[in-house]
Amino acid sequence: MARSKPSTPDASAFLTGQLLIAMPAMGDPRFSQSVIYMCAHSPEGAMGLVVNRPVVKPTFVELLTQLKVAPNPPARDVRLCAGGPVENARGFVLHTNDWTGEGSLKVDSGLSLTASLDVLQVIAEGKGPRECVLALGYAGWGPGQLDREIQQNAWLSGPADEPLLFDADHETKWRRALAKLRVDPLLLSDVAGHA
């Protein structure tokens, strides 16, 4: 009897390019009511950026000064957010695909991620991508870790859109992300069910 090959995971099951939305009973205070844009999700692990935690200090101007990027003051300002607890001294620019640099990673058909100084340089000059956000740090998961958290009812996933990613209305992003799924957070249970 011939043995069948082990099935490979269906790529459509992965969350790259989607939003990860914390359930109301999220036990980790670092992710309470967080909205995360998933930049990568595969059997090797996952990486995303929290888009609803604004950073007050440093400002974009102060960051450009630290990094010696000119012109300063910049011709254009960029919103900074706390992208997650991993490598929070490192910057990641999530941006529209109308500009890409040598080190840009295309996440989906509309968005890219760039972690090099060239993107900050073009933004400071008043050019670059139409929409962007600079995240300090990221959220990361090891192999299978995010999948287990989803099974434990810690997260919902849903479609991303530019207003949720790029606007400055941080206080409503979590509720707006749930509303896109037609979910009322007051009706969500923190108990996972399995068939």
N, C-alpha and C positions, 0 to 999 in steps of 0.2 A: 504494500500500500504506500503510495507516494505521500510524503510529508508536505504540507502546504507551507509556504513562506510565511513568516510572521508579518502581520499587517503593519503597515507604516501609518503613523498618525495622519489624519486628514488635515491638510494645511488650512482649510477653512475653519477648523475648530480653534485655531490660534487667534489671539486677540490683538495682534499688531494692527495699529491704526484705529483701534477702538478706545472708548473710555472705560476705565475701571472706576466704579462708584462704591464707596464704602457703605456698608449696611449700617443702620442706626446703632446697632449693638456692637460696633467695632471695638474690640478690647484694647487695641494698641493706640494710645493717645496721639502718637505721631501721625496716625492716619484717620483719626476721627473726622467724619464728614468730608473726607478728601475726594477730589476728582483727579484721576490720573490718566494722562494720555499715554497709551502703550506704544512705545517705540520699537520694541522687539519682544516676541514671545515664541519660543520654540521648545523642543525637548531639552535643550541645553539650559534653559532658564528664561527669565523675563526681565525687562528693563522699561521703566516708564518715568514720566515727569509729573509731579503734583502741580496742577495749574491754578489752584485756588488758595494758595498760601503766599500772600504778598511779602516781599522783603522791603523793609524801610531803610535799613542801613546794610551795606553801602548803597548809595544811590548810583545810578548809571554813570554820572559824572565822576563820582569818587572811584568807581571801578575802573573807568578809563584812565584816571590819574595813576592808580596803582599799577596798571598794566602798561603805562606809557603809550597809550593809543591816542593819536591826534586825528582830527582837531578836537580840542577840548577848550571851551564847551562844545559839545557835538551839535551838528546841524539837525539832529533828530534824537528824540528820547526813546528809551525802551523800558518796558515794564519788567521788573525783576521779581522772581518768585522763588520760594524754597522748594526746589524740585524733589527733595527727599533726603533721607538721612545718610545716604552713601556718598562719599567724596564731596561733601558740601562746600569745599573750597574750590571745586572745579565747576566751570560754566558750560552750559549746553544751550544753544539757541535753537528753539523749535520755530520753524518758519515756513512760509508758503514757498512753493517750488518755482516761483518766477525768478528766483536767484539761487544758484548753487555754486559752491566753491569746490576746490580740489578734494577737501576732506568731508564733503557733505554726504550723509547717508539718506537716501530716499526711503522714507517710511511707507508712504502710500502714494496714490496718484496726485495728491495735492500738497503734501507736506514733506519736509526734510528736516534733518537734525545735523547741526554743525557745531563742533567743539573747538574750532581753531580761531585764532585772532583775526583772520582775514574778514570774517563776517562782522566782527565788531568794528573793524576799520571802515568797511563800506557803509555800515549803519551810521557811524559817527560823521561820515562825509555827506550824509543825507540820501544815500542810495540804498541798494540792497533789496531784500525781500519786502513785499507790500505789507505783510503782517508778520510779527515775530514776538517772542517772549524769551527772556533770558532766565534760565533756571539754574540755580546754584545747588548742585547735588542732584541725586536721582534716587528712585526707589528700585531696588533690585531683589530678585528671587532666584534661588538655585533651582536645579532640575526638579520639576514636579511640585515645587513648593507652592507656587501660585495656584496650580490646579487643586491642590489639597485645601488651600484656604477658600477657594470658591466652593468646593464640596462641603466645607464646614459653614457655609452661609455667611462668609465675611464680606463678599463682594458681589456686585451686580456688574454686568457689562452692557454697553450700549454704544450707539453711533456718536462720533465726534462731529462737531461743527465749529466753524471759525469763531462765532461769538463766545461759545463756552471756552475755547482755548485762549483767545486773545483779548477779550474785553476786560475792563478793570472792575467789573461788578463782582468781586470775589465772594461777597456774603451770600449771594443768591445762586452761585454756580452749582452747588450740591443739589439744591432743590430743583433747579432748572434741568440738571442732568437726569434726575429721577423723573421729572415731568415728561421728558422726551420719551421715557419708557411707559408713561401713563401710570406711574407708581406714586402712591401717597405714602410718605415715610411713616406716618402715624399708624398705617395698617400693616407694616412689615413685621414679620415675626423674626426673632433671633434664633429659632430652632430649625435646623435643617431637616428635611424629610428625604427619605430614600425609598425608592420602589423596589 
